[in-house]
Amino acid sequence: MTVMSRFPYLRQDFAASIVVFLVAVPLCVGVAVASGVPAELGLVTGIVGGLITGLMRGSSLQVSGPAAGLTVLVFEAVSEFGVAALGVIVLIAGLLQLAMGFLRIGRWFRAISVAVVEGMLCGIGLVIIAGQIYAAAGLKAPETGIGKLVGLPGAFADALGSTEALTSLAIGAGTIAVIVLWKKLPKKVQAVPGALAAVMLATLASLAFSLPVATVEVEGLLGVIQPPGAEAFGELASPAIWGTIIAFALIASAESLFSAAAVDRLHDGPRTEYNKEMIAQGAGNTLCGLLGALPMTAVIVRSSANVQAGAKTKASRVLHGVWLLLFAAALPSALALIPLPALAGILVHAGWKLIPFRQVAELWRGHKGEALILIVTAVSIVAVNMFEGVLIGLALAVAKTAWEASHLKTEVIDKGAGPIQVYLSGNATFLRLPKILDSLEALPQDRPIEVDLSGLHHLDHACRTALETWAERHSAPDTNPVKVTSAAPDEGHDAMRVSS
C-alpha cells in the first residue's frame, strides 16, 4: 500500500499546512507580545494546537492556537497574578473544558445569544485597537480599557514630539496598509499571507534603514517553558483567580464552538462534533497550562485559511504544528528581527475585524433590542473588564428574553349589564404582574367580575397567588362576586375558581 493510497489527500493537506503555518507565525508571536508574555509562548500554544488538538476528533478542519480574542483577558491575568500563575489558570480552565465535554455540555454553547458573542468580540476589538496603538508608538498603555481610549489624543500628541515614536507609528501604519492592500494584488501573490508579507517588509525596512524601533525579545523555546510550581498553585486559594479561570474556560469554549459553526459553513466535509471538540480544546489547554503557555482557542482566521487552501483532513493542521515546532527550534533568532510596531499593526487589523459593523447595522434595523445588548456588552467590556462585561451582556439577554416570553394581553368587556368579563391571554409571569393587578384593581368595586384564563399559555406561581388573593379580597362583600376560570387541566393549568 503506497503512502498516497493510504492518505489520498496528502498533497492538498501538505499545501494547506504551509499556508496555515505562514498565517500562524505572525499571529502567534503578535498575540503573545500583546498579552505581555514572551513571544515563544505563542508558538508553544500554536504547536500544541496543531500536534495535540489537531489529532483529536471534533472539527476536522478547524485550526487552534493563541487567539486575539483572549489577548485582553490574558493581559489582565498576567498583570494581576503574574506570568507564573498563567499556567495554573490555563491548566484549570482546560480541565473545566474537559469536564464540560465529557458531561456533553458543548452543544449548549450554541444557545448563547449571538448578540452577546458579537458584543464580546466588539469590546475585545476596541480594547485591542486602543492598546496596540500605544504599542505601535512605543508608549506605555494605560491599564484600563477606558483609560486606553481616553488617553489616545494625549498619546498622539506625545508621539508628534518624538522622532522615534513617529517612526514606530509609521512602521505600524505601513503594516496595516500592506495587509489591507495585499488582498487587491493578483492571486499568485496572495499565496503569501498578507500578515506575513507585512512583517517581512517591516523587518527588511527596519534593517535596511537602521530604524530606531523596538524588536521582539527572544529567550529561546526551552527557556520560556516553565511548568507551574507550588507557589503558582498557591494562588488558587485566592477567590479572585477563580473568576479569571471561569472566564478563560467559558470564553475560550464559546469562541471555539462558534468558530466551529462558522467553519462548517465553509466546507462540505464532516460536521463538527461539539462535545468532542470541547474535549479536544480542553486537552490542548490542559497541556498548555502544564507548559506555562498561552490559552488556546479555535481561530477563524487560520481555520478559514486552511479550508480555502484546499485542506481535506486533519492532517493539514497537524502538519502546521510540525512546521511551527521546526521554526521555533531552528530559527528562534529570526524572531529577534521583527519590529514590535509591525506586530502591533497586525493586532490592530485583527481587532478591527472583530468589530461587527455589518451585524450591528442589521440588528439595529430589525432587532433593536439585540443591537442594544451587543452595544451594552461591548461598552461594559471596555469600561469594566472582559468577564464582568460578558456577564452583564448575558444578564441583559436573559432579561430581554424573559420580558418577551411574558407577553400578555388583557381585554376587558363591559356590556353594562351582567358581570364584567376580563380575558387574559399569552404568558402571565411575575414580570407582568404589576400590569395585571393594575388592570384588575381599576375595575369597579361594586360589580361582579369574571376573569377568564383559558387563553394563557403559562401562569406562574406568583401570578396565580396574586390572582387568588385579589379575587378573595374583591369577593369579600356579597355584592361583589368574582369568578376566575382557567384552562382545562390537560392544557397545563389546574382549574382555579374563586367566587363568593
Buried (B, 14 or more C-beta within 10 A) or exposed (E): EEEEEEBEBBEBBBBBBBBBBBBBBBBBBBBBBBBBBBBBBBBBBBBBBBBBBBBBBBBBBBBBBBBBBBBBBBBBBBEBBEBBBBBBBBBBBBBBBBBBBEEEBBBEBEEBBBBBBBBBBBBBBBBBBBBBBBBBBBBEBBEBBBEBBEBBEEBBEBBEEBEBBBBBBBBBBBBBEBBEEBEEEEEEEEEBBBBBBBBBBBBEBBEEEEBEBEBBEBBEBEEBBBEBEEEBBEBBEEEEBBBBBBBBBBBBBBBBBBBBBBBBEBBEBEEBBBBBBBBBBBBBBBBBBBBBBBBBBBBBBBBBBBBEBBBBBBBBBBBBBBBBBEBBEEEBEBBEBBBBBBBBBBBBBBBBEBBBEEBBEEBBEEEEBBBBBBBBBBBBBBBBBBBBBBBBBBEBBEEBEEEEEBBBEBEEEBEEEEBBBBBBBBBBBBBBBEEBBEBBEEBEEEEBBBBBBEBBBBBBEBBBEBBEEBBEEBBEEEEBBBBBBBBEEEEEBEEBEBEB
